[in-house]
Amino acid sequence: MDSRIYPWQEHDWQQLQQLRARLPHAILFHGAEGTGKTAFAEQFAQSLLCNRPDGGGHACGSCDACGWFTQYSHPDYRRVRPEVLEQGGADEAGESDEPATKKSGSSSKQPSKDIRIEQVRSLATFMNVSTHRAGLRVVLLYPAEALNAASSNALLKTLEEPPPDTVFILVAHRIERLLPTILSRCRKIALGMPAVPAALSWLQTQGVQDADRWLAEQGGAPLAALDASQAELAPERDALLGMLAKPDAVAALAVAERLQKTPLSQLVSWQQRWLYDLFSVKLSATVRYYPRHQKALTALAARVPVARLQQALRDAGGRRAVAEHPLSARLFIEDMLLDYAAIFH
């Protein structure tokens, strides 16, 4: 099995090989973040361009085409993704594919998080040139939900009249954010969440301590769990969860002071998972993200009405949208935690 395919993807890879006889012009891989979809799609793209794929459909890794592909210089391959990923921004959780491109000089302009219309239009020249060695031409685009309205429409026009010998590979975490007309022109392939034993086994081979805890916190996504375990934020997470388990205004202020240098989006994410667990315990007595805190979650769920939990979840979603640009980190955290403490009183 190729090293770029994760153990839990082998069955999906075998199923995918059945499409090779009659390749669709557009394939959309979709599923949860942190499960290896981007690496899977890149491996498939490489295998389509490889001169000598093996019996299992994997790229050989040693021919000229594979060499060009791994250097991102294959004449028949284009990768379309937001500018923020080119400059080292967050990719699919735990799924960065190569070191960020180094940029000379400095600029105050924030890299775009969208796939812009210019990027899609630039494919026209690429697709109007004959393919190298009369082979296939492959375009990999991810994450597909980064397409804005203009670039979505530009891509749709291409998919409606696809050029010959061209395969579009799209990767999406949330296919409901894509235009229905784009979805209708793609062969959709769901890449499911790995079974827990397989995910835990892989995390343990990566040297992750408390693998079960990290995996649960990331909703079962092993690459996201690996990434989180390496972020060295466990003390900050535990401090926040400690306050959430014992909500108190004084504790909220103390924790806000301690955590003011922690990325705010991460703090909001932790709280959103906690609130989801509270809501889940309230309705079905189940815990998804923080099973080690089930006792505290059960006790707290008994103290708060469903309507207040629903409002707290909506408030957390609103905070997530503005967490990147707060006026004051400390005041942002204080407001978040004091509002949380208030729902129990």
Buried (B, 14 or more C-beta within 10 A) or exposed (E): EBEBBBBBBEEBBEEBBEBEEEBBBBBBBBBBBBBBBBBBBBBBBBBBBBEEBEEEBBBBBEBEBBEBBBEEEBBBBBBBBBBBBBBBBEBBBBBBBEEEEEEEEEEEEEBBBBBBBEBBBEBEEBBEEEBBEEBBBBBBBBBBBBBBEBBBBBBBEBBEEBBEBBBBBBBBBEBEEBBEEBBEBBEBBEBEBBEEEEBBBBBEEEEBEBBBBBBBBBBBBBBBBBBBBEEEBBEBBEBBBEBBBEBBEEBBBBBBEBBBEBBBBBBBBBBBBBBBBBBBBBEEEEBBBBBBBBEBBBEBBEEBEEEBBEEBBEBBEEBBEEBEEBEEBBEBBBBBBBBBBEBEE
